[in-house]
Amino acid sequence: MDCLFCKIVAGEIPSTKVFEDDRVLAFRDIAPMAPTHILVIPKQHIAGVDEITPENSAIVSYIFEVIPKIAKAEGLDGGYRVVSNIGEDGGQTVRHLHFHILGGKKLSNEMA
């Protein structure tokens, strides 16, 4: 498999980790769109939101338990945004399920 995020999980490509356990990895985005921009990914390869099934959906619930802990550790007390892009038209550039945590400033209400 030639998945960038799978290679990051495997340690083949370096990342700036902010959280890791046996199921999830969170690391800083290399092209941040906010002062705090963290990607949270399952270690298991799931291509995107459009491939979540009853068999793999528990990881999504778990990711949403981890996100507030990461946000608190990052000092995002005033709020933050969680985004997942799906497919090429949705702006997903890496076909591995991931959620962006964006914060550290007041974010625009405009949608792209």
C-alpha positions in Angstrom: 0.0 0.0 0.0 1.3 3.4 -0.9 -0.5 5.4 1.8 1.3 8.5 3.2 -0.4 8.2 6.5 0.2 4.5 6.8 3.9 5.3 6.3 3.8 7.9 9.0 2.1 5.3 11.4 4.9 2.8 10.5 7.6 5.4 11.2 8.8 5.4 7.7 8.1 9.1 7.4 8.7 11.4 10.3 6.0 13.5 11.9 5.6 15.8 14.9 3.5 13.7 17.1 1.2 15.2 19.7 -0.6 12.0 20.7 -0.2 8.3 20.1 -1.6 5.1 21.5 -2.3 1.7 20.1 -5.2 2.9 18.0 -4.7 6.5 17.1 -1.9 8.9 16.0 -2.2 12.7 16.1 0.5 14.9 14.5 1.0 18.5 13.4 0.0 19.3 9.8 3.0 20.2 7.7 1.0 23.0 5.9 -1.0 24.5 8.8 -4.2 26.5 8.0 -4.4 27.8 11.6 -2.0 28.4 14.5 -2.9 24.9 15.7 -3.5 22.4 13.0 -3.4 18.7 14.0 -4.3 15.6 12.1 -5.9 12.7 14.0 -5.8 9.4 12.2 -6.7 5.8 13.0 -3.6 3.5 12.8 -5.9 1.1 10.9 -6.2 2.1 7.2 -9.7 3.3 6.4 -9.8 5.4 3.2 -12.2 8.0 4.4 -15.6 8.8 6.0 -17.2 7.2 3.0 -15.7 3.8 4.0 -16.9 3.8 7.6 -18.8 0.6 8.3 -20.4 -1.1 11.3 -17.3 -3.2 11.5 -14.8 -0.3 11.8 -17.0 2.6 13.2 -15.8 2.2 16.8 -12.5 3.9 15.9 -14.4 7.0 14.9 -16.1 7.1 18.3 -12.7 6.7 19.9 -11.1 9.4 17.9 -13.9 11.8 19.0 -13.0 10.9 22.6 -9.4 11.7 22.0 -9.9 15.0 20.1 -11.1 17.0 23.2 -8.1 15.7 25.2 -5.7 16.9 22.4 -7.5 20.2 22.2 -7.2 20.8 26.0 -3.5 19.8 25.9 -3.0 22.4 23.1 -4.7 25.1 25.1 -7.7 25.5 22.7 -9.9 26.7 25.5 -11.8 29.2 23.4 -12.9 26.6 20.9 -11.7 24.8 17.8 -13.0 23.2 14.6 -12.9 19.5 13.6 -13.0 18.8 9.8 -12.9 15.8 7.6 -12.7 16.1 3.9 -14.1 13.2 1.8 -13.0 12.4 -1.7 -11.3 14.5 -4.3 -14.1 17.0 -4.7 -14.3 17.4 -0.9 -10.6 18.3 -0.8 -9.3 15.0 0.6 -5.6 14.8 -0.5 -4.6 11.7 1.4 -7.0 8.7 1.1 -6.7 7.7 4.8 -9.4 8.7 7.3 -8.3 11.8 9.2 -9.8 14.6 11.2 -8.2 18.1 11.3 -8.2 20.0 14.6 -8.0 23.7 13.8 -7.7 26.4 16.4 -5.5 28.9 18.1 -7.4 31.9 16.7 -10.9 33.0 15.9 -11.9 31.0 12.8 -14.0 32.4 10.0 -17.6 31.3 9.7 -17.2 31.1 5.9 -17.3 27.7 4.3 -15.1 27.1 1.2 
